[in-house]
């Protein structure tokens, strides 16, 4: 739950309403429901701008959970408003407990949804019998907390890009999201590493089919180098996505460029937070509930560990770890760290091929 909500925000932020890929979903749902009751957008904003920032944030996150249920069950807002508020509250909490075994999280969402549904339905759900029974059920619950809650099949992400448009037909935003997700899943980058990539240190040459990404040196003579791997499927090739993006950067910055990823409008480089929010938004579009950007790398490594224990059947190629048996070939193919460290580069543990 904490991973999904992100880092903590200050309790007061100048009356600004929470925003982000999850909070915006809850806010939009609330706006549509309140407008059907006759409230204007300014009127709804007036109700919440005076509240504590974190309180409103939790309310919006709980409403986004309600939106997830409506999307899965294919229920419109009009159909939802015709249902009893107590039924909606019970169904959302039951839906959440199937996705998340944390009792504390269920109690938090229940409290927020009770307030929000009371506002939408003009009912006092806090004193209802259903609400009290839910409280008792959660108080007596002994649900074991799973150690890993956000493990999902990485093939969902890969199938999404297989079925999407070719790189040259993607807009700048979608192409950047594709690059970031493939770098995290296939090359095992972290969002903070992606944001630190500097093209003036990197070696990206389309004609020679080379793509070695380097981070800005934090110390003298210490440059981290990461090799971008080939894939059998062109739609899942980080190299091809990077080549297309470099061509666009050359048109945008004829005199040269330094950062790999940029904000909309190319007015400033992107940040770790922006990358995380974009990838989290992508996961929500893929109906991967409760996951954050960091779960992309986690799910990829989990899939890799699982498939390493299986055998290749027929023509079906499995994801395999890059095992270098010949040290001479290793030095020729993968640049080493220049800081003298004996630790392996992240590229050594990357994915070699995926089909």
Secondary structure, 3 states (H helix, E strand, C coil): CHHHHCCCCCCCCCCCCCCCCCHHHHHHHHHHHHHHCCCCHHHHHHHHHCCCHHHHHHHHHHHHHHHHHHHHHCCCHHHHHHCCHHHHHHHHHHHHHHHCCCHHHHHHHHHHHHHHHHHHHCCCHHHCHHHHHHHHHHHCCCCCCCCCCCCCCCHHHHHHHHHCCCHHHCCHHHHHHHHHHHHHHCCCCCHHHHHCEECCCCEEECCCCEEEEEECCCECCECCEEECCCCCCHHHCHHHHHHHHHHHHHHHCCCCCCECCECHHHCCECCHHHHHHHHHHHHHHCCCCCCCCHHHHHHHHHHHHHHCCCCCECCECCCCECCCCCHHHHHHHCCCCCCCCCCCCHHHHCECCCC
